[in-house]
Amino acid sequence: MNVSVENLAPCKKLVRVELDAAAVDVVFDTVTKDIQKQASLPGFRPGKAPRDMVIKKYSAEIKDEAKRKLIGDNYRKAIEEKKLHVVGYPDIEEVQFERGQPLQFTATVETAPEFELPDYKGLPATLESKVVTDEDVSRALEMLRGQHAKFETAARHLANGDVAVVNYTGTCEGKPITELAPTAKGLTEQKHFWVETTDSKFIPGFAAQLIGAQAGEKRTVNVDFPADFVTPQLQGKKGVYEVELVEVKEKVLPAIDDELAKKFGAENLEKLKEGVRKDLENELKYSQSKAIRNQTIRGLLGRVNFDLPETAVAAETRNAVYDIVRQNTQRGIGRDLIEKQKDEIYSVAAGSAKDRVKLAFIVQRIAEKENITVTQEDAIKRAQQLAAMYQMPFDQFIKDLQKRNGVNELYDQVLHEKVLDLVEKSAVISEGAPGK
């Protein structure tokens, strides 16, 4: 077998393969014998038909199977011989293939990029010095306290801190809001809607304009929808609401005591405080670890540049576009708006895709250098974690994973985490604002 390789572009090569006629005939003969053993022709028992008759009857099947074996086997041998790290699937073109003639074919392949692995240990990272304080614990207790708040009707004017129960209808640019945003029915009209006077998550400035009103009173409320408002069609626009205050609800909070602690499964208030502090410390530790990891990833990506395989970037870009569109759809953004933003979506997706593909190649090289591998035990542990996260029985999760051919992806995820753990743990950390 003769093999030659031609560089077409960065990460793209043309592999030419030629096999002599004798080797081609050997495969034809082997395939013919295999089919002859199973062939059933009139007047002959299965497997006993003469060779010439089998060749005549099954010539197309023999040729197809011989081609499949010859090209498939010799493509793999050629890649191994030239030590090519192929990414994705080859584009194979037959040049010459017949019984009694040399086999010639070409394979256009994309290969993993060649690059010098940068220093990945001792990457600099800055981290803000922070500890969990008594004030942090107190704020967390207040949040827990709020989960058991009661709301009692108050026969008085609405005050800051109360909950306003309202009926409202809204317009924007003189039209019902649903004409601009068809999915935003809840922003157009509601009955007995509860809104906290201290809550700006609904529409900033809405509740504040009701302060001082009493049950039965009607007011016109003017709002400015923020530039980053959840409903894109309303971003940066002005809205007008006709609002009737149906009821004033006073928020009554329970005491922070042993009784409250027991509602959260703690023995007493001191035990609740200990648990809250531990949870906050775990959250802080996680956020600090995430900040260090993000900085080390940026450091890795910035220390080396190399060309990326086009198909790998294209595939990752498609995945990123799909994720962005799915997230926007779940947020209620219509297809028309998504279509208008498709260029922007593609640009964002392509940028993130290149970074992920680049990082994947760097991670693979680090794993090879450090002899980092993934055991079956590692993969099972990861699968158990994911099954618990998705609240699925473990056996069902494994079946779904196998059905979508996701086992290799699972192993890749674990390898990715192991390598980034190594990089993160070796980082040189200094105090300061992350990213500065």
Secondary structure, DSSP 8 states (H G I E B T S, - for coil): -EEEEEEEETTEEEEEEEE-HHHHHHHHHHHHHHHHHH---TTS-TT-S-HHHHHHHTHHHHHHHHHHHHHHHHHHHHHHHTT--EEEEEEEEEEE--TTS-EEEEEEEEE---------SS-EEEE------HHHHHHHHHHHHHTT-EEEE-SS---TT-EEEEEEEEEETTEEHHHH-TT-HHHHEEEEEEEETT--SSSTTTGGGGTT--TT-EEEEEEE--TT-SSGGGTT-EEEEEEEEEEEEEEE---SSHHHHHHTT-SSHHHHHHHHHHHHHHHHHHHHHHHHHHHHHHHHHHT------HHHHHHHHHHHHHHHHHHHHHTT--HHHHHHTHHHHHHHHHHHHHHHHHHHHHHHHHHHHHT----HHHHHHHHHHHHHHTT--HHHHHHHHHHTT-HHHHHHHHHHHHHHHHHHHT-EEEES-TT-
